[in-house]
């Protein structure tokens, strides 16, 4: 066991490269995940804004139809 650890210690570059190989995919997932969350949040805001606009227009049209009926 001691021989294996001393060989690993002497091959410090290989150990660092292996750790980088382990960490880079995780960092990539975190970055992609944050970007996806940000895009989803922006899309949700746009969808809510559009829904509110459509609801407001429909209410105005509905109120306009009732006003026309009341005037006759």
C-alpha positions as CSV (number, residue, x, y, z in Angstrom):
1,X,0.0,0.0,0.0
2,X,2.8,2.4,0.9
3,X,4.4,1.9,-2.5
4,X,1.2,2.7,-4.3
5,X,0.7,6.0,-2.4
6,X,4.3,7.0,-2.9
7,X,3.9,6.4,-6.7
8,X,0.8,8.5,-6.7
9,X,2.5,11.2,-4.9
10,X,5.3,11.2,-7.4
11,X,2.9,11.5,-10.2
12,X,1.3,14.7,-8.9
13,X,0.5,15.9,-12.5
14,X,-1.6,12.8,-13.2
15,X,-3.5,13.2,-10.0
16,X,-4.3,16.8,-10.8
17,X,-5.3,16.0,-14.3
18,X,-7.6,13.2,-13.0
19,X,-9.2,15.6,-10.5
20,X,-9.7,18.3,-13.2
21,X,-11.3,15.5,-15.4
22,X,-13.7,14.9,-12.5
23,X,-14.5,18.5,-11.8
24,X,-15.0,20.0,-15.3
25,X,-18.2,18.0,-16.1
26,X,-19.7,19.1,-12.8
27,X,-18.9,22.7,-13.4
28,X,-20.2,22.5,-16.9
29,X,-23.5,21.1,-15.6
30,X,-23.8,23.9,-13.0
31,X,-23.2,26.5,-15.7
32,X,-25.7,25.0,-18.1
33,X,-28.2,24.6,-15.2
34,X,-27.9,28.2,-14.2
35,X,-28.3,29.3,-17.8
36,X,-31.4,27.1,-18.2
37,X,-32.9,28.4,-15.0
38,X,-32.3,32.0,-16.1
39,X,-33.8,31.4,-19.6
40,X,-36.8,29.6,-18.1
41,X,-37.4,32.4,-15.6
42,X,-37.3,35.0,-18.5
43,X,-39.6,32.9,-20.6
44,X,-42.1,32.6,-17.7
45,X,-42.1,36.3,-17.2
46,X,-42.8,36.9,-20.8
47,X,-45.6,34.3,-20.8
48,X,-47.2,35.9,-17.7
49,X,-46.9,39.4,-19.3
50,X,-48.6,38.1,-22.5
51,X,-51.3,36.3,-20.5
52,X,-52.0,39.5,-18.5
53,X,-52.2,41.6,-21.7
54,X,-54.6,39.1,-23.3
55,X,-56.8,39.0,-20.2
56,X,-56.9,42.8,-20.1
57,X,-57.8,43.1,-23.8
58,X,-60.6,40.4,-23.3
59,X,-61.9,42.3,-20.3
60,X,-62.0,45.6,-22.2
61,X,-63.8,43.9,-25.1
62,X,-66.3,42.3,-22.7
63,X,-66.9,45.6,-20.9
64,X,-67.3,47.3,-24.3
65,X,-69.9,44.8,-25.3
66,X,-71.9,45.2,-22.0
67,X,-71.7,49.0,-22.4
68,X,-73.1,48.8,-25.9
69,X,-76.0,46.5,-24.7
70,X,-76.7,48.9,-21.8
71,X,-76.9,51.9,-24.1
72,X,-79.5,50.5,-26.4
